[in-house]
Amino acid sequence: MVKLVASYDEEIGAVVLGNAPGNAKYTSPTIQKELLHMIAFNVQKEIRKEIGDAKFCLLVDESRDESKREQMAVVIRFVDKPGFTCERFLDIVHVSDTSSATLKGKLTSVLAQHGLVVNNIRGQGYDGASNMRGEWNGLQAKFMEECPYAYYIHCFAHQLQLALVAASKKVADVHNFFNHLALVVNTVVSSSKRNDELQVNQVAEMEHLIELSELETGSGANQVGTL
């Protein structure tokens, strides 16, 4: 991949193929992270150029990642110069907690970092949690204090999810399945020993099904995942 990129750029080629052809492997995690940050910076710069001085909407959601760190995703929705509505994933930032004050501070910092003005916000789309939609102390209310045109709309994706959950609870089989699944997950993940036993049994079950020709095999198939 490095050699391919070098073949398209004379400056990179001079370093990679000229100065250190045998040593330039770039497999160090530090170097790889630096390269990723450089790529991200250039992508964000192009998005910022595309937005220009247009008014925009904020679409924000937060969730824990695999390392149990709370991450906030920031998406910008705007109308570009040709008149098309665009949505661009602008940034993802770590937040210490999900209080409205913390989220507001982080969002303001992200917008300032990219040269976006709070007064240009013309819409906010979040989930229905109290810290996001709260009328007095929610995130939307804090932005409305600064910009009265930053109207809040309950995110349609979250509305659909709530509707599906409510509807599924009316189906006894589905409701029972997820109730039992929650118990299984809580029981297994609370113990590393139980988790290992489950994985061992899962592998044994797959091997048994393969022997009976009841399970397809092939590249990437039947990989052991997690709950």
Secondary structure, DSSP 8 states (H G I E B T S, - for coil): -HHHHHHH-HHHHIIIIII-TTT-----HHHHHHHHHHHHHHHHHHHHHHHTT--EEEEEEEEE-TTS-EEEEEEEEEE-TTS-EEEEEEEEEE-S---HHHHHHHHHHHHHHTT--GGGEEEEEE-S-HHHH-TTTSHHHHHHHH-TT--EEE-HHHHHHHHHHHHHTTSHHHHHHHHHHHHHHHHHHT-HHHHHHHHHHHHHHHHHHHHTT-S---TTTT-----
